Amino acid sequence: MTRHLSSLHFMQTFSGKLEQALNNLSLAQFPPDAVRSMRKFASSEVAALLDVSEAYIRQVSLKDQGPQPEITQNGRRLYTLEQVLELRMHLAERGRKKWMNPRRVQGEDCQIIAVTNFKGGSSKTATTIHLGHYLALKGYRVLAVDLDPQASLTSLHGALRGFDYREGDTLYSAIQFENPIPTEKILHKTHIAGFDVICAGLELTEFETAVALEMRKAGGTGFLLRVAQALDQIADRYDVILMDCAPSLNFLTLSSLTASTGVLIPVPAHMLDVDSTGKFLELAASYMQILDQVGTSAHWDFAKFLITKFEPNDHPQANMQALMRQVFGEDLLLNMVIKSTAVADALTWKQSLYEVQRTRFSAPKTYDRAMESINAANAEIEALLWKAWGREQ
């Protein structure tokens, strides 16, 4: 029987149609001339971010000792994120509290964290974006690197001014073997102060072919250093670099693991996800054994598992969580990120939960539960950074 459907025609037709439809949707949300901005923060939120009392924030404002907030008709004080950071530095200069300015000091290395797992849908991108925004709001200088050719992290930032993956504006341009460009040329500032991104695109897949050709030509494992060498060029600008890895253990992921000082492995508490994680670890171990034998093994300050999309009232998930706690022990973070429609809604709007006003949600308590869960997990990860830097908690 003759088959009449051309695979090439099918793929070309719908890839083109889908890309056009998504572009139109993105342009509707973020027109080329639109300037995306971060929401403003109430004085109660500022007090929580700075770990001081709201009364103290109000006192500083009344004495004109810091940035002056916008005052609404009902008397609420609203601060931009830039003003929050200015106030943080003002309080740090006055010695209000140790580490009020949390940025790393001399002797503390930039922390480079790979967020990775085999299985798609494990919340790697959501984990990366929420951790990155949390740290930026806390005053750290953060760079997020999108290492997934599907570019989900990149698309969350809408229309970044000047970015076009078709023009080589991705990490691949800095890690390619022939004529790599300086990494600083692919840095993009976002609408969130202290949070920059390096974007992704389909050309990242070319790294796999390029490595195979390079190994055939020159041999060795030099390709493992490509990501580290690219990030070393700009590491002094940041306190934390987060890498959102592709859901595969390819050459690019191996190179990112070699560059890392820490690793986060998000895992939903489902049998298939945990089983897939086991296979990921088994395959990664075999690769790492080979790297050990040739003297290019990776060493990390920490490697932790994080349970994501957790539903506390789901009995099978509770059982799987207990199993993971038994197997992973202290290497499983104590806090879990719960499954929430609030997070799903925010990501649909191309935002993290930190960007969305609480009042936008029809069920604010859902937002509160999700935010409490995410903050707790992120605070635990922040503590790992401090431990790696040798700071007292």
Salt bridges, closest charged atoms under 4 A:
GLU19 OE2 - ARG166 NH2 2.13
GLU45 OE2 - ARG39 NH2 2.96
ASP51 OD2 - LYS97 NZ 3.26
GLU54 OE2 - ARG58 NH2 3.64
GLU70 OE1 - LYS40 NZ 2.45
GLU108 OE1 - ARG391 NH2 2.89
ASP169 OD2 - HIS188 NE2 2.65
GLU184 OE1 - ARG237 NH2 2.70
ASP196 OD2 - LYS189 NZ 3.80
GLU214 OE1 - LYS217 NZ 3.86
ASP239 OD1 - ARG141 NH2 2.92
ASP273 OD1 - LYS119 NZ 3.83
ASP275 OD2 - LYS279 NZ 2.72
ASP331 OD1 - LYS304 NZ 3.71
GLU355 OE1 - ARG36 NH2 3.52
GLU355 OE2 - HIS133 ND1 3.72
GLU355 OE1 - HIS191 NE2 2.60
ASP368 OD2 - ARG358 NH2 2.74
